[in-house]
């Protein structure tokens, strides 16, 4: 496959905020439902009325994707302001409580609540999904298999959810902890082929575990409607430059895996349990901890492993024209992720409302 033809799509979930209190608000939801036909699915309400999801167009490259993210953030922000609200991009709200949120009145969300009960109630979390377009179904499965290893590394760069209901959780991505209360989450299984995956979905459906493949919520999955591999491990990522750096890294990693496959090289397979160990470390410490280099069977600084990952994709990034976007990751490693900045400001001020104000400002930075 020509890696220059790998398309990109980005979905983001924003928090809708009352600018006076900094609290999540459901005020915008009724207007959004009324005006939904105008948005053509580019902006829709999510499970809770205080959530707003935007979806980019299919982009031919990362530079187009950046323009789309900026466009959608401007669009969502202007719509929120029109309704006396604002938006922020982060994996959790620093102090709003899940008990106070209102569910969106849609059949699919009622179904989620009916099946998941109390677990669904607690889903006051916000994510970012990156789609990479791959027409060949077997190649999608092969890419998912190989990319499992990198889930913890990518997650660590997106960490933006250190607080939960007014508490410092001790995690950089508490969103990940909450989300994995659901079934069929976490590191995906490995499959020999698209046919093998189809059989798995068929068995889940026949045994009434799921009624649609969309309820397989792994960190990476072949999308059930679109010809894409969907990367779902990321917290909603605060700055546009961070979003694009992560998307460009995923894009280049996929291109590298495809290129290697064409040379009969495949990323070594590792047990899910070991990858999950690394994911736990990423949720706990973000970029400031250590991950296990599973090839060397030893701990290494997460930042060093991320630098190695950047070197790994350099050839693909040069071909794709994304070296500049990926280079921003070095800034993230130096200055910290959104979670690091939130914690630093809270340590300095002791005021979570100031954290919300910072997130609001950073969400629209360079937009």
N, C-alpha and C positions, 0 to 999 in steps of 0.2 A: 504493500500500500504506500502511496505517496504521502509522507507525513505532513506535507504542506496542505493537504486536503482535510486534515483533522479539524472539524468545526468545534466551536466552543459556545456553551450557553451557561448563564449564571442565574441562579435563583437566590433571593435574599429575603429573610424574614425580619421585619422591623418592629420595634416597640412603638406604640402610639402613646404619647406622653402629654399630660396636662402641664403646660409650661410654668404654671404658678406653683404647683405642689411638687412637681417632678414625678408624680405617681402615674402609673399606667391608667389609661382611660378607655372606655368603650364608646365614648361619645361619637366618634367618627363612623362607627360601624353601619348605622342606619343610612347615612348619606352614601357610604360606599356601596351598599347593596342596591340602593336606588340608582346610582350612576354606573353600575357595573358594566352595562352594555356599551358605555363609552370607552371603556378601557381595553376591550377585546382580550381579556385574560392576562394582560400585562400587569395588572394590579388587582388582587382579590383579598377578601378577608380570610383569616386562617381559623384554626380551631377555637381560639378565644377572640372576642371582639376587640381586645386591645392589641391584637397582632395584625400585621399587614404584610402580605407576600407580594413581591414583584418578580417578574420573569423576563429575562432579556430575549431579544430576537436571537435566531441562530446566527452566530458570528463566524466569519471566515478566518479570523485570526484574533490574537490577543488585543491588538490595538483597537479593533472594532468593539471588542468586549468591554474595554475601558470606557469608550464613548457611551456604550449602552448603560453601564453601571452609573456613570455620571448623569445621564439623561433620566434614568429611573429614580435616582435619589432626588434630583431636582423636582421631578414630577410628583413624587410621593410627598416631599417636603412642602411644595406649594399647595397640594391638596389638603394636607394636614393643617397648614397655617390658615387656609380658607375656613377650616372648621375649628379654629382656635386651639389647635394641637400642634405638636412637633413630633419628630421621629428620632429614634436612636438605633444604632446597630451594635448589639452586644448579645452574648449568649443567654444572660439572665438579667433581670432588673435588680439593682442593688438592694431595694427594700420593699417593693410592692409584694403583696401576699397573694398566693394562688387562691385562697378562700374567697377573695374579694372579686375575682374575675367572672365575667359572664360568657357563657359558651355561645358560639355562632349557631343560629337556628338553621342547620342544614342536615339533611338525612345522613350523609356520610359521617358527620361529626357526632350525631346522636348514636349511630352504630358503633363508633369508636368508644364512646362513653359506656354504652350498654355492655360491650364485651370486656372492657378494661377496668370499669368501675373507678375505684379510688386512685388507681395508678394514673388513669387518664386525667383525673381532676388536677393532679400535681404538675401537668405538662406546661408549666409557665416557662418555656424555653424557646430559644430562637436560634435557627441554624442558617448555614449557607451551603448550597449545593452547586457543584460544578459538573456540567455535562460535557463529555468529549464524544463527538460524533464518529462512529465506526460502523460502516454499513455491514460488514461481514459478522454474522452472529457468533461463529466459532472464535473469531478473533476477539470479540468483546469478552467472551468467557476467559480466553487466555490472558488478556490484559488484566481482568479482575483478579485472576489467580496470582499473577506476578506482582500486582500493585498492593496486595494485602500487606506485604512487608512494610510499606511506607506509610501506612495509616497513622501510626503514632507520631512520626516525624512531622507530617503535614498538620495533624491536629495541634501539635505543640505551638506551631506558628500562628494558629488562629485563636488561641485561648483568650477568652474575653468574658468569662463568667466566674469570677472569684467569690461573688457575694450571693447569698440566698436569704431572702426575707429579713434583711437587715443584719445578717451575720457574715463575718469573714469565715468562709468554709474551710480554709486551709488548702483548697484546690484552686488551680488556675482555670480548669474547665469543669465546674460543677454541673453544667448542662449535660455533659457526657454521663455523669453518674445518674442523673434523673432519667435520662432517655433510656438507659439500659435496664430500667425496670420493666420496659415493654418486652414482649417476646420477639424473636427473630431480629435482634439488634446485634451490634458489635461486629467483630471480624467475620467476613463471609466465609462460607465453606469453599472448598476447592472442587472443581468439576472438570471432567475429561473433555466435555464438549457441550455445545448448545443443547443437543438432544438429551444429554444427561441432566442438564439444568431443567429442561422442560419436564422431564420425568419427576424430578423433585417437586416442582410446582404442582404437577398433576396429583401427586400423592398428598401434598398439603391440602389441596382443594377437595379431593375425594374424602379425606378424613375430617373435613369441615374445620380445619385449622384456620384457613383463609377462604375468602370468597373472590379475591382478586390478587394478582401478583404484587399490586401496589402495597400490600400489607407485609411484604418482606422489607424490613427497614434496616438492612445491613449498612455498614459504613461505605461499602461499595456494592453496587448492584447493576445488572443490565436493566435498563429502563423497560417497563412493561408496555409502553406505547411508542416511544421514540427510539431510533437506532443509535442509542448512546450508552456509554458507561457513565453512571451517575456516582459522583463522589460526595458522600453525605457526612463525613466525620467532623466537619468544621463548625465551630461556633459562628454565629453571625459576627462578621469581622468588621471592626469599627471604621478604619480608614480605607478610602478607595485604593490608595497605593498598596495597602496590605492585601486587599482583595485580589488585585491584579497580579501582585507578586506570587501569591499562592496559586491562583489560576494558571499563571504562566509556568510555574514549577510543575504542577500536575500535567499540563499540556506537554511539556518537554519530557517528563518521565514516561508518559504513555508513548510518545514518539520514540524514546530510547528503547522501551520494551519491544515495540514493533520492529524497530531496526535490528535489534539483537535477534529476534525470532527469525527474521529473514536470513540471518547469518548462522542459524541453527544454534543460537545461544539463548538460554533461558535463565531468568533469575532463580536462584536456588530456592527450593520449597522448604518452608519451616512450619512447625506445628503451630496451630492456632493459639495454643496455650502460651507459647513463648511470645508471640506477637501481642497477645492480650496483656501479658506482663508489661511489655513496653507501653502499651496504650494506657494502662493504669498509671505508669510513671509520668506520661505526658499530661494526663488529666491532673495529676497531683502537683507536678513541678513546672510544667510548661517547658520553655527553652532553657531554664536554669537548673535542670536536674541532669541525671545520667540515664542513658538508655543502654540496653544490652546490644552490642554488636554480635548478632547471632552467628555470623560466620567465624568470628574470632572467639566467641563464647567468653566475652569480658565486658565489663562496664566501661563506657566512654562518655565524655561530656556530650550532651545533646547538641550543643552548638557545633562541636567538632564534626559530629555525624551529619549535621545539616550542611556544613561547608563541603563535606565529601560528596553529598548528594548534589550540590550545585556543580561540582566538578564533573560528576557522572553525566549530567545532562548538557554539558557545555556544547558538545558537538550538535546535538539536536536543537538547542536554543539558538545557535548560530544559524542553522538552516531555517528555523522558524522566525528568526528576527526578533527574539525575545530576551536577549542577554541583558538589555538595559532593565527591563521589568523584573527579571529574576534577581538582578544585582541589588534591588531594594531590600532583599532579604538580609543582606549584610547590615543595613541600617536597623532592621528589626532586631537582629541579634545583638547589636550594640545598645540600642535604646529601649528594647523591651517590647513585649506585645501589649495589647489593650489591657489584659489582666494585670500586667506589671504596672502599667501607668495608673490604673484604678487603685491598686493597692498602695502605691507610693503617695497618691494624692490623699487617700483616706488616712494614711499614717501621718501625713503632714497636717491635715485639717481636722480630722475626726468627724467630717461632715459628708455623709453619703449623698446629700442633695448636690453638693459641689461636684461629686463624681458624675451624677446624672448630667449636670450642666457641661462638664468636660466632654462626655460622650456625645451630647447633642451637637456641640461645636465640631468635634472631630469627625462625626458622621458626614458632615457637609463640607469638610476641608477639601479644597481643590475642586469643588463642584460649582 
